[in-house]
Amino acid sequence: MENENIVENELNKENVSDSIEQNQNDTREKELLELKKSINTLKGKLTTLESKKKDIEKEASDLIATTIYQKKMNLERSCDEIIKEAEQRLKVVEKEKADERKKNINNLIEHNTRNIKENNVYLLNEIKRILKENNLPSFINSSIYMSLWYPTTISEMVGSVIGILVAILIPTILAFGIFRDQIFKVFSNGIFRWIIIIFIYFLSLFIIGLIWLLVDKMTKKNMDVLNEIKELRKNIADNKNEIKKITDETTKGATDDKFDYTKLDREIEAGKIEVENHRNKKKEALEHFVNVTQDEITKKVGEEARKGISAVDKEIESVKKELTDFQKKHDTLKINIAEG
């Protein structure tokens, strides 16, 4: 009986020992799981911090590029506005000189052609007198009349041919263009339609021819008068050609040294110098921006970014250290559990 009690006590001791050992193992397993959870959390935090660091670096890079671009565009815009204003002032002075030069040339042309223009006035007055004394209409003194009723020059003959073509074209338009659709609506017989159209055509042509004959008979009562008007018109045309020749020669020969443009030339020269100076200033400003201002912007933005990056780096180092410690604890505990 006593031996049985001893055996029973030994068994109870072994069960208690196994129970304690099992409890210890369970506790270490839970601790291992907590360590693993902490390690994963720290890894996620480390990834987040590294991503944050990259975002700060990218934002800084983008801000530098944007700031440099905007400031450079503003600088160029300001310089261009100043240059444009200076160029506009220069254009005003150049236009003033061009207007003055044109005025001087016109005055010179007027002076050189005054006598010929006065002669043309006298010749025109003579034509008016002849027409009035002979009771002739004023349209006789026109290129249209001379071309259609009394052509003698090549240009007038060409005008006469054109006039004949127009005279044929008008009846054609009247007969085949205006009245054709109306006739086809009213009359159903095809042959009758075309007879009416042809009739309208020849009637229109007859009326135009009759008008031409009436004007011809009314104006050609005295051919000597027409010849005299023709001669006077030729004199006027010759004078106009002479005026054109003198105008061309005067315009080509009217160099600036024949007039006094000293004041305007000085203003133009000053304007050109001003424009050139502003262009040089723009060039210098852009060079200074590229060589100095860009670096200052990069440095300023970079310093602000480095503050944020430095703070993140400290957090990263702290998390890495904490992660290392937890990893060591995890690995040690895992080995202990494995060894039992």
Sequence and secondary structure as in RCSB ss.txt:
>XXXX:A:sequence
MENENIVENELNKENVSDSIEQNQNDTREKELLELKKSINTLKGKLTTLESKKKDIEKEASDLIATTIYQKKMNL
ERSCDEIIKEAEQRLKVVEKEKADERKKNINNLIEHNTRNIKENNVYLLNEIKRILKENNLPSFINSSIYMSLWY
PTTISEMVGSVIGILVAILIPTILAFGIFRDQIFKVFSNGIFRWIIIIFIYFLSLFIIGLIWLLVDKMTKKNMDV
LNEIKELRKNIADNKNEIKKITDETTKGATDDKFDYTKLDREIEAGKIEVENHRNKKKEALEHFVNVTQDEITKK
VGEEARKGISAVDKEIESVKKELTDFQKKHDTLKINIAEG
>XXXX:A:secstr
 HHHHHHHHHHHHHHHHHHHHHHHHHHHHHHHHHHHHHHHHHHHHHHHHHHHHHHHHHHHHHHHHHHHHHHHHHH
HHHHHHHHHHHHHHHHHHHHHHHHHHHHHHHHHHHHHHHHHHHHHHHHHHHHHHHHHHTT  GGGSSHHHHHHHS
  SHHHHHHHHHHHHHHHHHHHIIIIIIHHHHHHHH   HHHHHHHHHHHHHHHHHHHHHHHHHHHHHH S HHH
HHHHHHHHHHHHHHHHHHHHHHHHHHHH  GGGS  HHHHHHHHHHHHHHHHHHHHHHHHHHHIIIIIHHHHHHH
HHHHHHHHHHHHHHHHHHHHHHHHHHHHHHHHHHHHHHH 
